[in-house]
Amino acid sequence: MPFMGAGISIREGERELQIKYQAAHNELVASAMATKLAHEINPNFQIGCMLAAGQFYPYTCNPADVWDALLKDRNNYFFIDVQSRGAYPSYAKRFLERNGIVLEMGPEDEKILKENTVDFIAFSYYASRLTSADPNAGVSTGGNVIKSLRNPHLQASEWGWQIDPLGGGRRGADWLHSLGVD
């Protein structure tokens, strides 16, 4: 979803991941600069970012499904990891390197990110998600912005969103605690 917000149009033959992650980098630097400006205007301003939270569960206990869920969670956390920590996490650096993505950075970009982190993280939680490494596994849910498999253990709303009170609440709080935020 964050890549949609960048307003990018990928043409056939272009390096899609390179373009998406360059746009993401530009968005992150712009966000840090906006945070800096807001704090200059009024040091008491509290500037935050928002995670469209939703835990990815593995479809099965197959290690490939568990790994797929971990990777999708990391993708979901990428933006807030940079905005809250002020640097690209090691998993993101490895992903960029493995995919031949070289970000064009201005001379001050890393400093801007490091010195202008957000003051808080907000969560927008609608539903957990179910994923599998097997592209033919399960049935997709209806109505979700982010593609997910249907979880047979959850009810669905009239929009097709699966209702999961455990997927965002406590797990989200535990994740924040792991960042040192209580």
KELOBA-617655 format. One line per 3 residues: their letters; for each residue z, y, x of N, C-alpha, C. Coordinates in nm, 2 decimals, always signed. Each point is the difference from the previous one (the first is absolute). Example, Ala and Ser with C-alpha at 12.3 -4.5 7.8 and 13.67 -1.06 7.14 Angstrom:
// KELOBA-617655
as) +0.78 -0.57 +1.32 +0.00 +0.12 -0.09 +0.00 +0.12 +0.09  -0.07 +0.11 -0.04 +0.00 +0.11 +0.09 +0.08 +0.11 -0.08 .
//
This chain:
// KELOBA-617655
mpf) +0.00 -0.12 +0.08 +0.00 +0.12 -0.08 +0.00 +0.13 +0.08  +0.08 +0.00 +0.11 -0.01 +0.13 +0.08 -0.13 +0.04 +0.05  -0.09 -0.10 +0.02 -0.13 +0.03 +0.05 -0.09 +0.06 -0.11 .
mga) +0.03 -0.03 -0.13 -0.07 +0.07 -0.11 +0.03 +0.15 +0.00  +0.13 +0.03 +0.03 +0.04 +0.14 +0.00 -0.07 +0.08 +0.11  -0.06 -0.06 +0.10 -0.07 +0.07 +0.10 -0.13 +0.05 -0.04 .
gis) -0.05 -0.05 -0.11 -0.13 +0.04 -0.05 -0.12 -0.05 +0.09  +0.02 -0.11 +0.06 -0.10 -0.05 +0.09 -0.11 -0.08 -0.08  -0.12 +0.01 +0.05 -0.11 -0.08 -0.05 -0.06 -0.07 +0.12 .
ire) +0.00 -0.13 +0.00 -0.05 -0.08 +0.11 -0.14 -0.04 -0.03  -0.09 +0.03 +0.09 -0.14 -0.04 -0.01 -0.02 -0.14 +0.06  -0.10 -0.07 -0.04 -0.03 -0.12 +0.05 -0.03 +0.01 +0.15 .
ger) +0.06 -0.09 +0.08 -0.02 +0.00 +0.15 +0.10 +0.08 +0.07  +0.08 +0.08 -0.07 +0.11 +0.08 +0.07 +0.12 -0.09 +0.02  +0.08 +0.03 +0.10 +0.12 -0.07 +0.04 +0.11 +0.04 -0.10 .
elq) +0.02 -0.08 -0.10 +0.09 +0.04 -0.11 +0.14 +0.02 +0.04  +0.05 -0.10 +0.08 +0.14 +0.02 +0.05 +0.02 +0.11 +0.09  -0.09 +0.03 +0.09 +0.01 +0.12 +0.08 +0.00 +0.12 -0.08 .
iky) -0.08 +0.02 -0.10 +0.00 +0.12 -0.08 +0.12 +0.01 -0.08  +0.05 -0.11 -0.06 +0.12 +0.00 -0.08 +0.13 +0.04 +0.08  +0.01 -0.06 +0.12 +0.12 +0.03 +0.07 -0.01 +0.14 +0.07 .
qaa) -0.12 +0.04 +0.03 -0.01 +0.14 +0.05 +0.04 +0.10 -0.11  -0.04 -0.03 -0.12 +0.04 +0.09 -0.11 +0.15 -0.01 -0.02  +0.06 -0.12 +0.01 +0.14 -0.02 -0.02 +0.08 +0.08 +0.11 .
hne) -0.05 +0.00 +0.12 +0.06 +0.07 +0.11 +0.00 +0.15 -0.03  -0.12 +0.05 -0.04 -0.01 +0.14 -0.04 +0.09 +0.04 -0.11  +0.02 -0.09 -0.10 +0.09 +0.03 -0.11 +0.15 +0.00 +0.05 .
lva) +0.03 -0.09 +0.09 +0.14 +0.00 +0.05 +0.03 +0.12 +0.08  -0.09 +0.05 +0.08 +0.02 +0.12 +0.08 +0.01 +0.12 -0.09  -0.09 +0.01 -0.11 +0.01 +0.11 -0.09 +0.14 -0.01 -0.08 .
sam) +0.04 -0.11 -0.03 +0.13 -0.02 -0.07 +0.12 +0.05 +0.09  -0.01 -0.03 +0.13 +0.10 +0.04 +0.10 +0.00 +0.15 +0.01  -0.12 +0.06 +0.00 -0.02 +0.15 +0.02 +0.06 +0.07 -0.13 .
atk) -0.03 -0.06 -0.11 +0.06 +0.05 -0.13 +0.15 +0.00 +0.00  +0.06 -0.11 +0.05 +0.14 -0.01 +0.01 +0.06 +0.10 +0.10  -0.07 +0.02 +0.11 +0.04 +0.10 +0.09 +0.00 +0.14 -0.06 .
lah) -0.11 +0.03 -0.07 -0.01 +0.13 -0.06 +0.11 +0.02 -0.11  +0.02 -0.10 -0.08 +0.10 +0.01 -0.10 +0.14 +0.03 +0.06  +0.03 -0.07 +0.11 +0.13 +0.02 +0.07 +0.01 +0.14 +0.06 .
ein) -0.12 +0.06 +0.05 +0.00 +0.13 +0.05 +0.03 +0.10 -0.11  -0.06 -0.02 -0.12 +0.01 +0.09 -0.11 +0.15 +0.00 -0.04  +0.06 -0.12 -0.01 +0.14 -0.01 -0.04 +0.06 -0.12 +0.06 .
pnf) +0.08 +0.01 +0.10 +0.06 -0.11 +0.06 +0.08 -0.10 -0.09  +0.04 +0.05 -0.12 +0.07 -0.08 -0.09 -0.09 -0.08 -0.09  -0.13 +0.02 +0.01 -0.09 -0.09 -0.08 +0.01 -0.14 +0.04 .
qig) +0.00 -0.09 -0.09 +0.00 -0.14 +0.03 -0.14 -0.05 -0.04  -0.07 -0.05 +0.10 -0.14 -0.05 -0.02 +0.00 -0.15 +0.02  -0.07 -0.06 -0.10 +0.00 -0.15 +0.00 -0.14 -0.05 -0.01 .
cml) -0.01 -0.13 +0.00 -0.12 -0.07 -0.03 +0.03 -0.11 -0.11  -0.10 -0.06 -0.05 +0.02 -0.09 -0.11 -0.08 -0.13 +0.03  +0.07 -0.11 -0.02 -0.06 -0.13 +0.01 -0.02 -0.06 -0.14 .
aag) -0.13 -0.03 -0.03 -0.03 -0.08 -0.12 +0.05 -0.14 +0.02  +0.13 -0.02 -0.01 +0.06 -0.13 +0.04 -0.04 -0.11 -0.09  +0.01 -0.12 +0.06 -0.02 -0.12 -0.07 -0.01 -0.11 +0.10 .
qfy) +0.10 -0.08 +0.00 +0.01 -0.11 +0.10 -0.12 -0.10 -0.02  -0.06 -0.04 +0.11 -0.09 -0.11 -0.01 +0.07 -0.13 +0.02  -0.01 -0.09 -0.10 +0.05 -0.14 +0.01 -0.11 -0.09 +0.04 .
pyt) +0.03 -0.10 +0.09 -0.10 -0.10 +0.03 -0.03 -0.09 -0.13  -0.12 -0.04 -0.02 -0.04 -0.09 -0.11 +0.07 -0.13 +0.01  +0.00 -0.05 +0.12 +0.07 -0.13 +0.03 +0.08 +0.01 +0.12 .
cnp) +0.07 -0.11 +0.04 +0.07 +0.01 +0.13 -0.09 -0.04 +0.12  -0.13 -0.01 -0.02 -0.09 -0.03 +0.10 +0.01 +0.12 +0.10  +0.02 -0.03 +0.13 +0.02 +0.11 +0.10 -0.11 +0.11 -0.01 .
adv) -0.12 -0.04 -0.03 -0.11 +0.09 -0.01 +0.02 +0.10 -0.11  +0.06 -0.05 -0.11 +0.03 +0.09 -0.12 +0.12 +0.09 +0.04  +0.10 -0.05 +0.07 +0.11 +0.08 +0.04 -0.04 +0.11 +0.10 .
wda) -0.09 -0.04 +0.09 -0.05 +0.10 +0.10 -0.09 +0.11 -0.08  -0.08 -0.04 -0.09 -0.08 +0.09 -0.08 +0.09 +0.10 -0.07  +0.11 -0.05 -0.06 +0.09 +0.10 -0.07 +0.06 +0.09 +0.10 .
llk) +0.04 -0.04 +0.12 +0.06 +0.09 +0.10 -0.10 +0.10 +0.04  -0.13 -0.04 +0.02 -0.10 +0.10 +0.04 -0.03 +0.10 -0.11  +0.00 -0.04 -0.12 -0.02 +0.09 -0.11 +0.12 +0.10 -0.02 .
drn) +0.12 -0.05 +0.02 +0.12 +0.09 +0.00 -0.01 +0.10 +0.11  -0.04 -0.04 +0.12 -0.02 +0.09 +0.12 -0.10 +0.11 -0.04  -0.11 -0.04 -0.06 -0.10 +0.10 -0.04 +0.06 +0.10 -0.09 .
nyf) +0.08 -0.05 -0.09 +0.06 +0.09 -0.10 +0.10 +0.10 +0.07  +0.07 -0.05 +0.10 +0.10 +0.09 +0.07 -0.06 +0.09 +0.11  -0.13 -0.02 +0.04 -0.06 +0.07 +0.11 +0.02 +0.15 -0.01 .
fid) -0.03 +0.06 -0.11 +0.01 +0.15 +0.00 +0.14 +0.05 +0.01  +0.09 -0.07 -0.08 +0.14 +0.05 +0.01 +0.07 -0.04 +0.13  -0.05 -0.10 +0.07 +0.06 -0.03 +0.13 -0.04 +0.12 +0.10 .
vqs) -0.12 +0.04 -0.01 -0.04 +0.11 +0.09 +0.07 +0.13 -0.04  +0.01 +0.03 -0.13 +0.06 +0.12 -0.05 +0.15 +0.01 +0.02  +0.06 -0.11 +0.00 +0.15 +0.00 +0.01 +0.05 -0.03 +0.15 .
rga) -0.09 -0.06 +0.08 +0.04 -0.03 +0.13 -0.06 +0.09 +0.10  -0.11 +0.06 -0.04 -0.07 +0.10 +0.09 -0.09 -0.06 +0.10  -0.04 -0.13 -0.01 -0.09 -0.07 +0.09 -0.06 -0.12 -0.07 .
yps) -0.11 -0.05 +0.06 -0.06 -0.12 -0.05 +0.09 -0.12 +0.04  +0.03 -0.08 -0.10 +0.08 -0.12 +0.03 -0.08 -0.10 +0.09  +0.06 -0.09 +0.07 -0.07 -0.09 +0.08 -0.10 -0.09 -0.07 .
yak) +0.04 -0.04 -0.13 -0.10 -0.08 -0.07 -0.13 +0.07 -0.03  +0.02 +0.13 -0.03 -0.12 +0.09 -0.02 -0.09 +0.01 +0.12  +0.07 +0.02 +0.11 -0.07 +0.02 +0.13 -0.08 -0.13 +0.03 .
rfl) +0.06 -0.12 -0.02 -0.06 -0.12 +0.02 -0.12 -0.02 -0.09  +0.01 +0.04 -0.13 -0.10 -0.02 -0.09 -0.12 +0.09 +0.04  +0.02 +0.12 +0.04 -0.10 +0.09 +0.04 -0.08 -0.06 +0.12 .
ern) +0.08 -0.04 +0.10 -0.06 -0.06 +0.12 -0.08 -0.12 -0.03  +0.05 -0.09 -0.08 -0.07 -0.13 -0.03 -0.13 +0.03 -0.08  +0.00 +0.11 -0.07 -0.12 +0.03 -0.08 -0.09 +0.10 +0.06 .
giv) +0.02 +0.03 +0.13 -0.08 +0.09 +0.08 +0.00 +0.14 -0.06  +0.11 +0.04 -0.06 +0.01 +0.14 -0.06 +0.06 +0.09 +0.10  -0.07 +0.10 +0.04 +0.05 +0.10 +0.09 +0.01 +0.13 -0.07 .
lem) +0.12 +0.05 -0.02 +0.02 +0.12 -0.07 -0.02 +0.12 +0.08  -0.08 +0.10 -0.05 -0.02 +0.13 +0.07 +0.12 +0.08 -0.03  +0.08 +0.03 +0.10 +0.12 +0.08 -0.02 -0.01 +0.13 +0.08 .
gpe) +0.05 +0.11 -0.07 +0.01 +0.12 +0.07 +0.11 +0.00 +0.10  +0.00 +0.09 +0.10 +0.10 +0.00 +0.11 +0.15 +0.00 -0.05  +0.02 +0.06 -0.12 +0.14 +0.01 -0.05 +0.03 -0.09 -0.11 .
dek) -0.09 -0.09 -0.04 +0.02 -0.08 -0.12 +0.13 -0.09 +0.01  +0.02 -0.07 +0.11 +0.12 -0.08 +0.01 +0.13 +0.08 +0.00  +0.00 +0.12 +0.06 +0.11 +0.08 +0.00 +0.03 +0.06 -0.14 .
ilk) -0.11 +0.03 -0.07 +0.02 +0.05 -0.14 +0.06 -0.11 -0.09  -0.05 -0.12 +0.01 +0.06 -0.11 -0.08 +0.14 -0.02 +0.04  +0.04 +0.00 +0.13 +0.13 -0.03 +0.04 +0.10 +0.10 -0.04 .
ent) -0.04 +0.13 +0.00 +0.10 +0.11 -0.02 +0.01 +0.04 -0.15  -0.08 -0.06 -0.08 -0.01 +0.05 -0.14 +0.00 -0.12 -0.10  +0.11 -0.08 +0.01 +0.01 -0.11 -0.09 +0.06 +0.04 -0.13 .
vdf) -0.02 -0.08 -0.10 +0.05 +0.04 -0.14 +0.16 -0.02 +0.00  +0.06 +0.07 -0.10 +0.14 -0.01 -0.02 +0.05 -0.11 -0.09  -0.09 -0.05 -0.08 +0.03 -0.11 -0.09 -0.12 -0.08 -0.04 .
iaf) +0.02 -0.12 -0.05 -0.11 -0.08 -0.05 +0.03 -0.03 -0.15  -0.10 +0.03 -0.09 +0.02 -0.03 -0.14 -0.08 -0.13 -0.03  +0.04 -0.07 -0.10 -0.07 -0.12 -0.04 -0.06 +0.01 -0.14 .
syy) -0.12 -0.04 -0.02 -0.06 -0.01 -0.14 -0.03 -0.15 -0.02  +0.09 -0.06 -0.07 -0.01 -0.15 -0.01 -0.05 -0.04 -0.14  -0.10 -0.07 -0.01 -0.06 -0.05 -0.13 +0.01 -0.15 -0.01 .
asr) -0.04 -0.08 +0.10 +0.00 -0.14 -0.01 -0.01 -0.06 +0.14  +0.05 -0.12 +0.02 -0.02 -0.07 +0.12 -0.14 -0.06 +0.00  -0.04 -0.05 +0.11 -0.14 -0.06 +0.01 +0.01 -0.14 +0.06 .
lts) -0.10 -0.07 -0.03 -0.01 -0.14 +0.05 -0.13 -0.02 +0.07  +0.00 -0.06 +0.12 -0.12 -0.01 +0.08 -0.01 -0.13 +0.07  -0.12 -0.04 +0.03 -0.03 -0.12 +0.07 -0.11 +0.02 +0.10 .
adp) +0.01 -0.08 +0.11 -0.10 +0.00 +0.10 -0.13 -0.06 -0.05  +0.02 -0.09 -0.10 -0.12 -0.07 -0.06 -0.06 +0.09 -0.11  -0.13 +0.04 +0.03 -0.06 +0.09 -0.10 -0.03 -0.06 -0.14 .
nag) +0.01 -0.13 -0.01 -0.02 -0.07 -0.13 +0.13 -0.03 -0.07  +0.12 +0.04 +0.05 +0.12 -0.04 -0.05 +0.03 +0.09 -0.13  +0.06 -0.07 -0.10 +0.06 +0.07 -0.11 -0.10 +0.09 -0.08 .
vst) +0.06 +0.07 -0.10 -0.07 +0.09 -0.09 +0.05 +0.14 +0.02  -0.09 +0.10 +0.01 +0.04 +0.14 +0.02 +0.07 +0.05 -0.13  +0.09 +0.10 +0.03 +0.06 +0.07 -0.12 -0.09 +0.11 -0.05 .
ggn) +0.02 +0.04 -0.12 -0.07 +0.11 -0.05 +0.07 +0.13 +0.01  -0.07 +0.11 +0.01 +0.06 +0.13 -0.01 +0.06 +0.05 +0.13  +0.01 -0.07 +0.10 +0.06 +0.05 +0.13 -0.09 +0.08 +0.08 .
vik) +0.04 +0.10 +0.06 -0.08 +0.08 +0.09 -0.02 -0.08 +0.13  +0.10 -0.07 +0.04 -0.01 -0.08 +0.12 -0.02 -0.15 -0.04  -0.10 -0.06 +0.04 -0.03 -0.14 -0.04 +0.11 -0.09 +0.03 .
slr) +0.03 -0.09 -0.09 +0.11 -0.09 +0.01 -0.03 -0.13 -0.07  +0.06 -0.11 +0.04 -0.01 -0.12 -0.08 +0.11 +0.00 -0.10  -0.03 -0.07 -0.11 +0.10 -0.01 -0.11 +0.12 -0.09 +0.04 .
nph) +0.12 +0.05 -0.01 +0.12 -0.08 +0.03 +0.04 -0.07 -0.12  +0.00 -0.13 +0.00 +0.04 -0.08 -0.12 +0.15 +0.01 -0.04  +0.08 +0.06 +0.09 +0.14 +0.02 -0.02 +0.04 +0.13 -0.06 .
lqa) -0.10 +0.09 -0.03 +0.02 +0.13 -0.05 -0.07 +0.03 -0.13  +0.06 +0.08 -0.09 -0.07 +0.04 -0.12 -0.09 +0.12 +0.04  -0.09 +0.03 -0.09 -0.09 +0.11 +0.03 +0.01 +0.11 -0.12 .
sew) -0.02 +0.12 +0.04 +0.01 +0.11 -0.10 -0.14 -0.01 -0.08  -0.01 +0.09 -0.10 -0.12 +0.00 -0.08 -0.12 +0.05 +0.09  +0.03 +0.06 +0.11 -0.11 +0.05 +0.10 -0.04 -0.11 +0.10 .
gwq) +0.08 -0.11 +0.00 -0.03 -0.11 +0.09 +0.08 +0.01 +0.13  +0.09 +0.10 +0.01 +0.09 +0.01 +0.11 +0.11 -0.10 -0.01  +0.03 -0.07 +0.10 +0.11 -0.10 +0.00 +0.13 +0.07 +0.02 .
idp) +0.10 -0.03 -0.09 +0.13 +0.06 +0.00 +0.09 -0.07 +0.10  +0.04 +0.06 +0.11 +0.09 -0.06 +0.10 +0.10 +0.10 +0.05  +0.12 -0.01 -0.06 +0.11 +0.09 +0.04 +0.05 -0.02 +0.14 .
lgg) -0.03 -0.12 +0.06 +0.05 -0.03 +0.13 -0.10 +0.05 +0.11  -0.12 +0.02 -0.03 -0.11 +0.03 +0.10 +0.02 +0.13 +0.06  +0.06 +0.10 -0.05 +0.01 +0.13 +0.06 +0.14 +0.05 +0.02 .
grr) +0.09 -0.03 -0.09 +0.13 +0.05 +0.01 +0.08 -0.04 +0.13  +0.06 -0.11 +0.00 +0.08 -0.04 +0.11 -0.08 -0.02 +0.13  -0.12 -0.06 -0.01 -0.08 -0.01 +0.12 -0.03 +0.13 +0.06 .
gad) -0.04 +0.10 -0.09 -0.02 +0.14 +0.05 +0.12 +0.06 +0.07  +0.12 -0.02 -0.06 +0.12 +0.05 +0.06 +0.03 -0.07 +0.13  -0.03 -0.13 +0.01 +0.02 -0.08 +0.13 -0.09 +0.05 +0.10 .
wlh) -0.13 +0.03 -0.04 -0.10 +0.04 +0.10 +0.05 +0.14 +0.05  +0.04 +0.09 -0.08 +0.05 +0.13 +0.04 +0.11 -0.01 +0.10  +0.10 -0.09 -0.03 +0.11 -0.03 +0.08 -0.04 -0.05 +0.14 .
slg) -0.11 -0.08 +0.01 -0.05 -0.04 +0.12 -0.05 +0.11 +0.09  -0.04 +0.11 -0.07 -0.05 +0.12 +0.07 +0.12 +0.09 +0.05  +0.12 -0.04 -0.05 +0.11 +0.09 +0.04 +0.03 +0.10 -0.11 .
vd) -0.06 -0.01 -0.11 +0.02 +0.10 -0.11 +0.08 -0.06 -0.11  +0.12 +0.06 -0.03 +0.09 -0.06 -0.10 +0.02 +0.10 -0.11 .
//
